[in-house]
Amino acid sequence: MQLPKTVENEPRAKDLACDLASRAQPLWKGGELLVPRAELTPALKAALTSAFSAGQIVRGLEEAQSALAAEERGLQNVDRKTGVARGQRVSRLLVLADDGAERFYRNVEGLVRRHEPRVLALRLSADERTLGNLLFGPDQVARLLLVKHKTSVSAVLLALVAR
């Protein structure tokens, strides 16, 4: 996994890729995709809130699927026109609540597989209500968030190693 350059160039994130890999588990009982788990720390909450304020969060699986598909079409057009292959770095992040059904996680696994390597999933130790309340207000739920800009993705990833 190649993390964004901003993250790789940050000294405190030197071992982040290894740390993420060491905390990875299958999304569901029969899943093959290993997804890192993380605590919803104050630093991570701040990074997600900042991304939301900047308009860099898409809420929900269907909306994330649509956004990623549209981006993929655009990237393919650019690749065709320029004749230059794009990089293989993570540039989008799926942030998952920890209380989804198996079917939900199977769908997420398929989504990540379709958009690898630019999409990385991260499963939080928080339920959908906690995640929803953080960004969308009281009594709101969010089972999946797509962080859709590399600057915000980098900030969220760096929040995992905040001291």
N, C-alpha and C positions, 0 to 999 in steps of 0.2 A: 504494500500500500504506500503510495506516495502522497504525503500530505501537502497542503498548499505551501508554496515557497515561503510565505510570511511565517508560517509555523515552523518549517524546517530551519529557518534562519534565526529563530529565537533560541538563545542558549538554554533557557529553562525547559524547553520542549524537546531537548535533544533525544530523549528516550521515549517520547510520547507514543510513537508507533508501536514500540515494543510493549509499553504499558497497556495500550489498547488491546493488543493481541493477547496479552496475558489475562485480560479480564473478559475475554470473549466467550460467549456461550451460544448454543443454538437458540434460535428464536422460539422454536416450538419443539415438541417431543420428537418428531420425525424430521426436523429441519437439518439441513446441511450447511447453511450459511451461519458462520459464527459472527455474532454481533457483540461489541463491547458493552459492558454495563458501567453505569456511573451513578454516583450520588448527586442529588439535586442540591448542590452547595450554594451558599450565598453568591459566590463568584459566577457560578453557572446561571443562577437566576438573573443576575445583573446582565450577563451577556445575552441571554434570551430576551430579556426586557428591552435591551438596547436594539437588538435586531428587529423586534416587533415595532418599536417606535420608528425605526428607519424604513419600515414597510418591506422588510426582507423575510417575512414569515408567511407561509401558506399553511392553512389549517385544514387537516383532513386528508384521508387517503385518496379520494377521488380528485380533489383539487390538486394534490401533489402529483398524481398520475398525469393529469392534464398539463400541468406546468412543465414537468420533465419531458413529456412527449413533444410539446411545442419547442422547448429548448433544443431537443435532439434534432428535430427537423431543421431548425436554424443552423445548428452546428454542421449537419450534413451538407447543407447548401453552401456554407462557407468552405468546407473541406473540398467540395466539388469545384467551386469557383477558383480557389487558390491553389489547389493541387498539393496543399501542405497538410500533413496529418497533424492533428492537434495533440497536445500533451495528454498524459495518462494520470493526471493528478486528481485528487479529491477536490471538488469545487461546490458540492451540495451535500447537505447533511439532513438526514431524517432523524428526528428526535422522537422517541417512542415512549408512551406511558407503559407501565408494567402490568396493567390489568386487562389487556386485550384478550379476545378469544383466539383459539388456535387458527380458525379460518382467517382472521385479521392478520396474524403473523405470517401465515402462508402467503397471503397476498402481498405483504410487505417484502417477503423474501423474493418473490417473483419480480417485484418492482426494482429492488436493488440489483438483482441479477441482470435485468434488462438494461440498466444504466450504469453498470460497473465500467470502469473504475472511478467515474466522476462522482458517484453517490456512495456515501458511507452512512450506515445506520448506527445509532447510539440508543441503547435502552436505558431509561432512567429508573431509579428506585423510587418512583412516584406514580401514583395512580392518575387516571385521566381527569379527575376533578381537581387535584392539586395542580396539575399542569394547566388546565383550563382557567382556574382561578388566578393563576400567576399572570396570564396575559390578557384574558378576555373578561375578567370580572367575576363577582360572586355567582355561584350556581352554574358556572359554565364548565364545559368539559372539552378536552383536547386529547385525543388518543395519539395523534400523529401531528408533528410540525415539520415542515420542510423549510430549512434555512437556505434561502435561494441566492445568496450573493457570497462570493468568496471572501470578502472582507468580514462579513458577519460569521461565516463558517470558521474562519481563522480565529476570531474572537471567542467563539464558543469552544473551539478545541483548546485554545490557550487557557480558558477558564478551568479546564480540567486539571491543569498543573499550577493553578494560582496558589500562592502561599499566603 
